[in-house]
Amino acid sequence: MSTSPSETPAARLTVTVGPVAHGGHCVARHDGRVIFVRHAIPGETVEIALTEHDADAKFWRADVTRVLEPQATRVEHFWPEADALRAAARGAVPVGGAEFGHISRPGQLALKTSVVREQLERLGGLSAGAIDAVFGGVEDVDAPGTPEQQAGLGWRTRVAFAVTPGGKLGMHAHRSHDVLAIREMPLAVPAVNALRLWELDFTGIERVEVAAPANGSAALVLLSTREGLSEKAAGHAVTRVSRALAGREEPPSVARLNPENGGITIASGRGWVRETTADHEFRVTGDGFWQIHRKAPQVLTDAALGFLLAGGHLDDGASVADLYAGAGLFTAPLADAVGPEGSVLSVEGSPGTSRDARKNLHAATQVEIVQGRVERILGAPARQARSAAGQRRHFDAVVLDPPRAGAGKAVVKALVASSPSAIAYVSCDPAAFGRDVQYFANAGWRLKKLRAFDLYPHTHHVETVALLVPAGAGGVVLGR
């Protein structure tokens, strides 16, 4: 038994890397101890530096510092500040946000496919054969062979930055409060880097958020000031940044964000951005939710509504729901699909984002927009008394797009009680999706179709779109 690495803060070990796991790391073992290793590839032999290694911890965490036996899918990291190997060589740590940047694009897709399958088996209770019947692997959203597909860069339309103690633009190291200065963000769309934010003085600012729509319309920079700063000093900090950005070739709007209530104070321009899909335009205020990848809104809309349309669940006059609806990305095409004789219930918890939805869909009379908790709204009486008072809402179909934590048992229970014929479930977290699949299974529902998209290249994140149906309507059978 070796000496416990917890006795030396910079402890180094040599390990052979095991399978990829959900969360952006691989699993390795040393003297019986599980170590979650970032910046590795399954099958490699690597030297690691332990980053979390308390003697009584169930597992440790580590970063790769040197590769002794690489895998064929290893490539040079595209971003020096995020490269663990180059960071280790200079005695530093990498910034987070590009933890798969050392893996070839095909290699990333293969690892993400493995993660989706593992979560469905372990948490969703599906057999390998059942998964094979509905899932063909994670898909790239860019055309095969194109520079965009091969590079996987320039896709983020929304980026959040931290600020160093010296007022420079930065990003956090993984699981750390340390902020490291940066001078580029290769994953961001060109409009973000064109702002050259790393040239500015952000003294007094805690957080910088940028929204740069893929349609090329004006960007928005949101500034959160440091806690404890006087109102006068905070105002000066925001004004200084706003004036500096006014000199850019295409100046963005600038606003101050109140993180406590989501309210914004406009310093220049406007407090919202204009987002578009093939058929609709959306106003998204402040830090309101919108899909990050430049192609994600259209890809996810096509997949989710494609499932429902192919199954005949969106006929004219149908009653449908869009849950966790945001600014109306799915609500708008749902309204088109069911026509003026149908009805669409759009539920969003954020007051500001719900207000955006009202503006975006004010002309769609078949849409009812409700702000509140999904499980509470689902149990409320219908707005129009088409049946006895107090009766639960009934839907022909539902689009469910919950936050990263998933829908959860209470929402699944309330949703099943509304008796839809099908649910298109959009998820950004395979573990949360796997748990919810099991909740649906316990309620007598089955997974009928599943697609997954690599909408977060060079990171461990993956987006899935599933079609869930009552057991009697078919779908894969649980069990091993």
N, C-alpha and C positions, 0 to 999 in steps of 0.2 A: 504494500500500500504506500503510495507516494505521500509526501507532506501535503497537508491541505493548502490549496492555492489561496485560501482566504488569509493566510499569514503574509502574503506578498501581494500588494495592490496591483503590480504589473505582471502577475503570474502568467507564464506561457506554457502551453501544452501542445503536443502533437496528437491529432486524432484522425481517424478515418470517418468521413461524413456519411451519415445514413440518409433516410428518405426526407423529402421536403415536407414541411408541416404548414398548416395555416398560420399566417402572421408574418411571413417573409423570412423565415429561418429554416434551417435543416436540423435534424436531430443527430447528435453524436453522443457517445458514451465514453466515460473515463473512470476506471475503477468502480464501475457500477452506477456512477452518477450520470443522469441525463443532462446534456448541455445543449441549449438552443443556440445554434451557430448562424450568424448572419454573414452574407457575402461569400457563401460556399455553394457548391453544387454536389448533389448526391454522388458518392463514389470517389470523391477526391480525398487525398491525404493532405492535410494542411496544418500549419502552425496557427494557433489561436491565442488571443489575449482575453482573459476573463474580464468581463465588465461588471458582472453581478455574481458574487460567489460566496455568500454567507455560508458558514460551515453547517448550519442547521437547515438550510434551504432545501426544498424538494428537488430543485433543479437550478442549474447555473445558466448564465448567458455569456456569449463571447462573440468577438469579431475576428475574422480571418486577418492575419498579418503577413502570412507568406504561404504560397502554394507549392507543395513539394511534388505532388502528382496530380496534374490538372486533368479535367475532363475535356472531351473534344468540343463541347459547347461553350467553353470559357473563351471570352473575348476581352480585349482591352476596354476598360470602362470609358464611356464617352465624356464623362464629367469629372475632372480631377478632384474637385471638392467633395464629391460623393464616393470616390474610389477608396475603399478600405486599404488597399495595398499601398497606394501612394501616400495616404494619410499616415499609415504606420511607419513608412520610411522617413517621414519628417517628424515623427513623435507626436502626431496629432490624431484626431478622430474625424471620421467623415460626417458630412451633413446627412440628414435623413431625406427620404423622398425619392430615391432611385436605387433601392436595394437590390434590384435585379439587373442593374446596368452592366454587370460583368458577364451576362449570359446572352448567347445569341438569341435573336427573335424566335426562331423555331424552338429553341430550348426553353424559352420562357413559356410559350404556349403549352408545351408538353408538361411542364411543372404545374402550371395552373390547372390543366386538365386533371392531373393527379390529385390536386387539392380538392377540386370540386367532387370528384368521385369518392375520395376518402371521407369527406364530410357527409355526403349522402349515405354512405355505408354506416359510418360510426354513429352519426346523430340522427339521420333520417330513417334508419332501419331498412334501407333498400339492399337487396342482394346485388352482386356484381352483374348478374344476368339481367336483372330488372333495369339497372342503370344503362347497360348496353342497348336495351330496347328503346330508350328515349333520348339518349345523349350521345352525340358524335364528337365531342371535344370542343375546346375553346377556339373561337373563330377570330381571325384578324379582321378588322373593319376596313383596312386599306387594300387596294387592288394588289394581287400577287405580283411581285417583281418590281413594284414601283419604289422610288426612293423613299417615299413616306413609310411604306411597309417595312423596308429594310432598316431604316434608321429608327423609327418609332419616336421621333422627336417632334416638337412644335405642335403639340395637341392640346395643351392645357389652356382653356380660356379663363380659368379662375385660379389665382395663386395667392397664398397667404404667406407673408414674410414676417420675420421677427426683426428686432433692432438690437444691435450690439450696445454695450454700455457707452461706447464712444459715439453713438448716433448713426452708425452705418447699417445699410441694409444687410440682413443676414437670415440664416435659417438655423433651426435647432439641430443639434446632434440627436441621434435616436435615444429616446427615453432619458432625455437630459434637459436641464434648464440652460445649459451652455448654448450661447448663440455664436455662430461662426459667420464671419463676413463673407459675402459672395459678390461676384461681378458678372454673373450671367445666370439664366435659368433655362437650360436647353429644352426642357419639356414644355415650356410655355410657347404660346403662339407668338409670332414675330412682333405683334403690336405691344406685348408686354415688355419684351426686351428693348424695343425702340424707345421706351420711356426713359431708359438709362437711370433707373432709380438708385443704383449704387453710387451715382455721383452726388446725391443729395445729402443734406444734413437732416437727419431725423431725430435730433435731440429733443427729448420730451415726448416722443412717440413710442408706444409699446408694440403696436402691430400695424402692418400695412397690408391691406387686401386689395387686389386688383381684379376687375372684371373686364375682359376685352372680348366682346362678342365675335363669333366666327364670321359674321356677315360684314365685318369691317366698320360697323358703326362705332360711335365714340365710346371710349373706355371710361371706367369709373375707378377712382382711387379712394378707398375708405381708410381713414386714419383713426386709430384708437389711441388716446393719450395715456400717459403713464399714471397709475394710481397715485393719489396724493399730490398731484400737480395742481397748483392754483388755477382758477379759471382764466386768469389773465395770461399766465404762462402757457397754458394749453392752447389758448386762442392764438398766441404769437407763434407757437410751433406749427399749428395747422396753416396759418397764413403764410409762413415762410415756405412751406412745402408747396402750397398752392401757387404762389408767385413764381417759384422756380419751374414748376411744370407748365405754367402759362407760356413759357418761352419755347416749348417743344414744337416741332413741326405740326403735329396733330395733337394739340393739348387735350388731356382728359378732363372730365369733371372731377372735382375733389370735394369730399364731404367728410365730416367728423362723425364717427359712429359711437353711440352710447351703448356699450356692451350689456348694460343692465336691462334695458328695455327695447333694444334694437332700433331706437329712434336715431335719426340722422339730422345734422345741421349742415346745410350746403355752404361750401366756401366758394365754389365757382362751378358754373355749368348747371347740371341737374343731378338729382339723387337717385337716378335709375338708369338702366341700360335697355336697349331695344334688342331683343332676341327674336330669331325667326326660324321656322321650319319651312318645308316646301309649300305648305298651304296656310300657315298662320303666323301672326306677329304677336309678340308678347312683351309686356313691360315687366321688368324685374327690378324691384326697388332695393337699394342698399345691399345688404348681405343676404337677400332672399335666395332661396335655393334654385339652382339651375344645373343641369348636367355639365360636368367639367370638360369632357372631351368634345372637340369641335364637331364631331359627327354623331355624338351620343343621342341628342334629342331625336334625330330622324331614325337612327338605327333602332332605338328602343321602342319608339312609336310604331314603326313598321312591324317589329317582331311581336309586340304585345297585341296590337289590334289585328295583326295578321292571324294570330292564333284564334281570336274570337270570331273574326269574319269567316275564316275557313270552316269553323264549326257551326256556323249559322246562328251565332248568339247575339248578333247585332243587327237584327232586322229593323225595318222602319217601325217606329212605335214602341220599341223595346224600352224597358226600364233598367238603367245601368247605374253604376257608382264608380267614382274615381276617389280612392282613399289615400290619404297623404298626398293630396293633389297638387301642392305647390301653387305655382302661378297659372296652372291650367294646361301644361304640356299635353297630357292625355285627355283632359276634359274637352278641349276644343275638337279634336277629331272624333271623340265619342259622340259629341253633339251632332256632328255632321253625319255620322253613321246611323243614328236612330231617328234623325229628322225632326221636324217641328212637332210631330205627334208623339214623340218619345219623351223620355225624361232622364236627366243626368243629375245625380247627387254628387257634388264635389265637396269633399271634406278635407280641411287643412287646419292644423293646430296653431300655426304661427299667425298672429293677427295681421302683421304687415304683409305677409305673403298672401293671406286670404284677401286682403284689400286689393292686391295686384290682380288676383283672379277675378274679382268683381269688375275691375276696369277692363280686363282683357276679354271678358265674356258677357259684357253688359247687353250686347245685341242678341244673345242666344237665349230666347225666352224659355226654352225647355231645360235650362240649367238652373239648379238650385245650389247656391254656394253657402256652406255652413262652416263657421269657424269653431273648432272645439276638438275634444278628444274623440277618436274614431269609435272606441267601444261604447262611449256614451251616446253618440249620435246614432249609431246603429240600433240602439234599443229604444229610440224615441219614436213617437207616432209620425206617420207621413204628413207632409205639409198639406197635401190635398187629400181630403177625406174620401178615398175610394173604397174604404172598408170600415169596419167597426172601429170606433175610437180606441186608441191604445194598442192597436195591432202593430206588430213589428213591420218594418219596411221589408219589402220583397224586391229582389233584383233578378233580372234575367242574366246579367253578367256583371263582373266587377274587374276593375284594374286596381291592383294592390301594390303600392310602391313605398314601403315603410322605410324609416331611417335605418342606419347600420345595425342597430340592435335587433331589428326584425319586428314582426307584427306582435308576437307573443301569444300566450295561451288565451287571454281574455278577448283579444280582438278576433282570433280564430274562432272561438266559441260564438261570439256575437255574429260574426260573418256567416258561419255555417247556418245559424238560426234564421238568417234572411233568405235562405233557400235559393241561391243563384244556381244556374245550370253550369256555369264555368267561371273560373277566376284566372286572370292573367297576372301572375305574381312577378314583379320586377325587384330584384335583390342585388345589393352591392356587397354582400357578405355571405360566403358559402356556409359558414358555421351557423349563422342566424337562420339562413334559409333551410339548412338541414334540420334544425330544431323545429321550425314551423312545419316542415313536411311531415314530421312525426306527429305534431299536434293535429294536423289535418287528417292524417291516417287514423288516429285514435277516434276521430269524429266520423269516420267512414268515407273519407275522400282519398283520391288516388292521383298520382302524378302521371299525366298523359303525354306531355311533350316538354322538352327542355332544350334551350339554346344558351350558350355562354359566349360573351364577347370580351375581347381584350381591349377595353376602353381605358386602361391605365398602363400603357407600355412602360417597361423598366421598373415597375413596382409589383408588389405581390397581389394587388387588388384585381378583382375580376367581377364582371356584371353578368347576372343570369336572368333569363326570362323563361318562366315556366307556365304551362297550362295545367291547372288543377280542376278535377271534375269529381262529382259524387261517384261512389264505387260502382253503382249500377250503370254508369255511362262509360265504363272501360277504364283504361289506365293500367299502370304496372302494379303488380301485387307485392306487398311487403313480405319480408321474410328472407331467410338465407337458405 
